[in-house]
């Protein structure tokens, strides 16, 4: 799940741009609601418990609101046999969340061309850049292979939303799904497109249309 900075929220008086924190927790909710295909979870005798573990956050108000919304999801999805429970944990003490951080960091590093960025006077990649790039490429190829096995896909782009293969229940069945969020109303900042970046992949200036 990620946001593309090229899509600039077009606000209005009736729909003002929320704060970054508000946006973060709204995305959490939408992701839980849609991304995992909970509507297509097989029914089991006694029901099902969906446990969502998120990295801890200092905003108690936002956490409480997310928990409230998540617990109401079964009714929204018309799946009263499901119970959704959201917990917040310290990601530094969770190997699972640490792995998620590595995967997302690799995607962000690769997509933002961190391997071609240079400091003034720098020639070639620094050792850390080279190691990070090797890890990014390895993870990309592993996910690409998983996507091929799961979806029979010959092309893979981890910065675009994956398809459903014409079946919405694949939101539940696919082992790998990628979701790029876009605002309902937006303008495109072409400054983030490759032909608008400098030779090192750096953002220069907005070009909004």
N, C-alpha and C positions, 0 to 999 in steps of 0.2 A: 504494500500500500504506500503510495507516495503522492505528493503534489508536484505539479510542474509549474515552475515560476513564470513560464511564458504565458500562462493563462491568468490574466489580471482581473480580479473580481470587479464587476461593474455594479457599483452600489446605487441605491436610490434612497429617498426619504423613508419609504416603507420597508426597505430591505437594506439597512446600513451594513457596512463591512464590520463583522465582529472582531473582537480582539484575537490575537494569535492563540491565546489560551482557550477562549471559547471555541475557536475553530478546531483546535486539537481535540477537545473532548467531543465535539459534534462528529468529527471523523471517526473517533473511537466507536461511537454509537452506531453510525451508519455501517461501519466495517463489521461489527458484531452482527448487525441486523441482516446484512446482505451477503457478505463475502463467503461465509462458510456453508450457505445453503441449508440453514437450520429447518426451513420449511420441509425439506426432503429427507430429514433424518428419519430412518426406519422406526416405526413404533414398537415399543417393547412393553411387555407386561410390567406394571409397576412404574412406567414412565422412564424418562431420561434426565440426568443431571448434566448440564453443560457448565463446566468450570472455566472461567476466563481469568487468567493471571496477567496483570499489567504491572509495569514498573511503577513504583510508588511516586506520589506527587504531594507537594506541600499544600495544594488547594483542597481543603476539606469540603468546601461547598461544591466544587466541580466533581469531586469523587462521589459525593453523596447523590448528586443529580444523575450521574452516569449509572450508579447502582440502581437508583429508582427506575430509570428508563429501561435498563437491561432486564430487571426483574419483571417489568410489564411486557416484555417482548413476546412471550408465549401467547398472550391474549391478542396482541397485534397480529401475530402470524397465524392465529387460529390453531395453535398447537398447545392446548392446555395440558398435554401429557409431558411437556418439557418444562424443566425448571432451569433458569439461568442464574448463575451466581458469579459475581465479579469480586475478585480479591486483588489487593495491591501488595506487591512484595518488593524487596530490595534486589534490583537486578544484579548488583555486584555479588550477591550470594546465590544467584540462580544460574547454573550452567546452561539451562535451556534459553534463558533470555540473553545470556552472554553470546551464545551461538547466533541468536537472531540479530544481535548488534553487529557481529562480524559479517553476516550475510548482507545486511542493509548497508553497512559501511563499505563493503566491497562494491555493491551496486552504485552507491553514490560516488565513490572514488572513480570508478570506471566511467560512469556517465558524465561526470564533471571534468573528465580528462586530466585528472590529477597527475598522471604519469608524464604529461608533456609540459607541465608548468615549470617555470624556471625562475629562480631568484636572480637579481642583477649580478652579472659576472659568472653565473653558474653555467657550466658546460656539461651536458649529459644529465642523466638521472642520478639523484642521490641514492645511496644504498637502500634507504628506507622506501624511497619511491619505487625502486625496482622490485623489492620484495613485496610491496603492497600490490603492484601491478601483476606480479606472478600469481598472487593469491586471487586477485580479481578475475583473471583469465581462467584460472582453475575452477573457481566457483561458477563462473558464467558457463563453462563447458559442461559442468556437472548438472546445472539446472537445465541447460539446453537438451541434454541427453534424457533427463527425467521428463521434460516436456514432450520429447519425441516419443518416448515409451508410453506415456499416459494419454497423449492426445493425437499421436500420429502426425505431429506437426513437423514440417520440413524447415520452417523458419521460426526464429525465436528472438524476441526483443523484450528485454526485461524492463523497458521504459514505456511499454504500451500495454493496455488492458488485454488480457487473454480472452479468447472467444469461448462460447458455450458449446460449440459444435452443434448448434441448433437445439440444445436441450438445457433448460435452466437448471435441471436437477444435477447437472455436472458441476454446479457450484459446490455441491456436497461431495461428488465422486472424484473430482480431479485432485490429485495429490499436490499440484502446484498451480496456483492462480496468482495473477498480478493485476492490481487495480490502480489505475491512474484517475484520481479524482479531478473533476472539472467543476467550476462554479456553474450555476444554472445560467447566469448571464455574465459574459466576460469579453474582454478584448485580448488580442494576442500581442504580446511584446516580442517582436521579431529580433530584438537585441539578444535573445537567448539562442537563436538559431546559429548553426555552425558558420554560415557565411557572414555573420555579424560579429563573431568573436575575434579576438586577436590571435596571433600565431601560436600563442600558448594556451588557447582555450579560455581566456579570461573575458568576462563580461565588460563591455566598454561603456555603452549608454543605451537607454531605452529607445525603442522604435515601435511605438504602439499604434496599431491600426484596428 
